[in-house]
Amino acid sequence: CCSGLSIELLSKLSVDIKFAFVLYFTNDTNYGAFENDTWTGLVGDVVHGAADIIAGAFSVTSSRFGAISYSEPYFQSDYAMVTSADGRSTSMWAFLKPFSFEVWICILLGSIVAGIATSVLEWHSPFGLNPKGRKREKNYGLGSGLLMVCVLITGHTVNVKAPKSWPGKVIQNVWAGLAIFIMTSYTANLAAYLAGQSAVILISSIYDSKLLSKKVSLIESSSVEFFLNIINPDLIRNVGQNYVTSTDTAIFMLRNREIDVYVDDTPLLEYAVSRLDKDCTVRFVGKGFGSDGYAFGLPKFSWLQVPMSNKILHYVESGYIQDLSRKYISRPKCEHFFANSPFQYSLEHTGGLFIILLSAVVFSIFLLLGEHMIYKFVVPWLRR
């Protein structure tokens, strides 16, 4: 009647432990909730003796521990969000979006600092093109330093004065190296951003305020609803009447634009989109959150708990569970969408560049002091 990771695992357990099973589906299509002093759904069937095993994407939650027992978890994962292509128009300010506001400020300040530092070090170096030089034809002014950093970061081939002192040369070359990284990162992220901007709703995390203005859907009485009730109750109130009965239904509703975002267990989402979204219109957005584990639900004090748990541990160690995951949870032709993240480069990605620049400035100051020592003591000694 059906197939999947949990069903194939249950079949192998039945062979190894030597028990037979008859598979059926619950009537109320939910995992189980405690309502009117009784358990409903899958949990209710086990509690009331109608079933001996709960098989499927059944999460381990603290609220269910008091009513049933669990086998050893056979799959560990988290929760995720998916959305569909929405075809939105690109903003006229999209060229600023690849970097966050903080990174743009740091690039601007870094350029000014590098230009000023190069000029000041050049003026105070005994070997530099300084304004108080010995009637030199070329002097290195503040404009020369600022023009130099602008030319390097934009890649223009404009004729500029190069610093003559070693401290100035250090800053110039460090800034040239950083400029290469900044421009290549900007180019790559601009392309990724424009592709992502025209394809999916940009959501950074489950706490993103944009979710409150979207049609967010999930399965009622699921583990993700229980978890969101704790960490983000405002989002649960926003769900309203957008509950769905299954992950497959949610994927079809996403493709038909009936809902904007669907939240569920990551393996469930990966399994659903691998089967139902061959043209890659459903995309994962934001960061994964929470921690989730799948296990078989059993009645209290069930004789199956210990042998099933031992076998599951053996399957995990032998790699059998990983093989099942690769078999059922895979969408290889859509992998390139996950590589091109539409999110901005933030300061945490580029902070090291500005630390390098600051270090180069500090090093150049010490190098300037060394030049003065050489000019004052070594040069007169060499002339003698």
C-alpha positions, -999 to 999 in steps of 0.1 A, spaced: 0 0 0 28 24 7 66 28 10 91 51 27 119 52 52 98 43 83 79 15 65 110 -1 51 126 1 86 95 -14 102 96 -43 77 132 -50 84 126 -49 122 97 -74 118 120 -98 100 149 -95 125 128 -95 156 103 -120 141 69 -104 145 41 -98 120 22 -65 116 -9 -52 98 -7 -16 87 -36 8 89 -42 46 89 -59 67 116 -93 81 110 -86 117 122 -53 122 103 -33 137 131 -4 127 153 -23 129 185 -34 156 210 -48 155 245 -84 169 242 -113 165 265 -93 143 289 -84 118 262 -58 113 235 -67 115 198 -49 104 166 -20 80 166 -13 84 203 -50 77 211 -50 44 192 -20 31 211 -33 43 245 -67 27 239 -52 -6 226 -62 -3 190 -26 -3 178 7 -17 191 32 4 171 31 40 157 52 41 125 60 71 105 74 106 110 65 104 147 85 128 168 95 123 204 79 150 225 77 155 263 39 157 263 36 122 248 60 106 272 34 104 299 10 84 277 32 61 256 67 47 253 92 51 225 118 30 208 153 44 204 152 74 179 163 63 144 164 97 128 177 130 142 169 163 125 154 197 129 125 218 116 125 239 85 104 262 63 96 260 26 80 284 2 73 286 -35 85 308 -64 65 340 -62 78 359 -92 82 392 -74 98 422 -92 133 432 -83 139 464 -63 157 493 -79 181 492 -49 189 455 -55 225 464 -63 230 472 -26 214 440 -13 243 415 -16 260 431 14 244 441 47 243 478 58 271 472 83 294 458 56 288 488 33 297 511 62 328 491 69 339 492 33 334 530 31 352 536 64 379 511 54 385 529 21 388 563 39 411 549 66 434 532 40 436 563 19 443 586 49 468 562 64 487 558 32 489 596 28 499 603 64 526 576 65 539 588 31 542 624 45 560 613 76 584 588 60 619 600 54 618 582 20 583 591 10 568 616 -16 559 641 12 550 677 8 581 688 27 604 669 4 635 681 -12 618 700 -41 604 668 -55 584 671 -87 557 648 -73 541 650 -39 518 624 -24 487 643 -11 455 632 6 437 631 -28 464 607 -41 457 582 -13 419 584 -16 421 580 -54 444 550 -50 419 531 -28 390 539 -51 408 528 -82 419 495 -65 384 486 -53 366 494 -85 393 479 -108 397 509 -130 429 514 -149 435 551 -139 470 565 -136 476 571 -99 506 580 -79 521 550 -61 535 555 -26 573 555 -24 577 546 13 575 510 26 546 517 51 526 531 22 533 502 0 522 477 27 488 494 30 484 497 -7 491 460 -13 469 448 16 441 470 4 445 456 -32 442 421 -19 411 429 2 396 448 -28 398 416 -49 379 396 -23 353 423 -18 345 427 -55 344 390 -63 322 384 -33 299 413 -44 297 400 -79 288 364 -68 263 375 -42 246 400 -65 239 372 -90 227 349 -63 206 376 -47 189 386 -79 181 349 -86 168 344 -51 149 377 -50 129 368 -81 122 333 -69 113 330 -32 102 350 -2 133 360 18 129 348 53 160 348 76 146 326 105 115 314 123 116 347 143 114 369 111 87 395 115 77 390 78 62 357 87 34 375 106 22 390 73 23 357 54 0 328 52 19 303 73 7 267 75 15 236 95 -1 204 107 -23 206 138 -11 187 169 23 181 153 56 184 171 65 216 153 33 232 165 41 222 201 76 237 197 64 269 181 39 274 209 69 277 232 94 298 211 71 319 189 34 319 201 26 349 179 33 329 148 10 301 160 -18 327 165 -11 339 129 -16 304 115 -53 307 122 -73 286 98 -43 276 76 -38 242 92 -33 213 67 -39 176 71 -7 164 55 27 175 41 16 165 6 -14 187 8 8 216 19 32 211 -10 3 213 -35 -11 244 -18 24 260 -20 26 253 -57 -9 267 -63 0 298 -42 -28 291 -16 -3 295 12 30 313 14 51 293 39 49 258 53 67 247 84 74 210 92 101 185 101 131 188 77 131 151 66 94 152 59 98 183 38 128 168 19 108 136 13 77 154 1 95 178 -23 116 150 -37 84 132 -48 61 161 -56 83 189 -68 103 177 -98 106 212 -113 122 227 -82 96 254 -75 94 247 -38 125 260 -20 138 259 16 141 293 32 156 306 64 176 286 89 167 253 105 156 255 141 148 232 170 158 196 174 136 167 163 139 129 165 118 101 150 110 70 169 84 42 170 56 48 194 47 19 217 23 11 245 37 15 280 58 -15 291 57 -30 256 79 -61 251 90 -46 218 107 -16 233 141 -32 242 146 -54 211 135 -26 187 158 -1 204 188 -25 202 182 -32 165 178 5 157 211 12 174 227 -15 153 212 -2 121 225 33 128 260 21 135 261 -1 104 249 28 81 216 11 72 196 42 83 219 65 63 213 43 32 175 46 37 178 84 40 197 86 7 172 64 -10 141 83 0 152 118 8 170 131 -23 164 158 -49 198 160 -67 187 180 -97 176 208 -73 208 209 -52 221 240 -70 193 261 -55 206 254 -20 241 265 -30 230 299 -42 217 314 -10 199 347 -15 209 361 19 232 390 24 268 389 33 269 402 68 297 416 90 303 381 105 314 369 70 337 398 62 349 411 96 382 394 91 390 416 61 388 448 81 409 432 109 436 425 83 434 461 71 436 474 107 466 451 113 483 464 82 479 500 94 494 492 128 522 473 112 529 502 88 531 526 118 559 504 133 575 502 99 575 540 97 592 542 131 618 517 117 624 539 87 630 569 109 655 549 129 673 538 98 673 574 84 686 588 116 712 562 126 719 538 97 721 562 68 746 586 85 768 556 94 767 543 58 777 578 45 807 578 67 
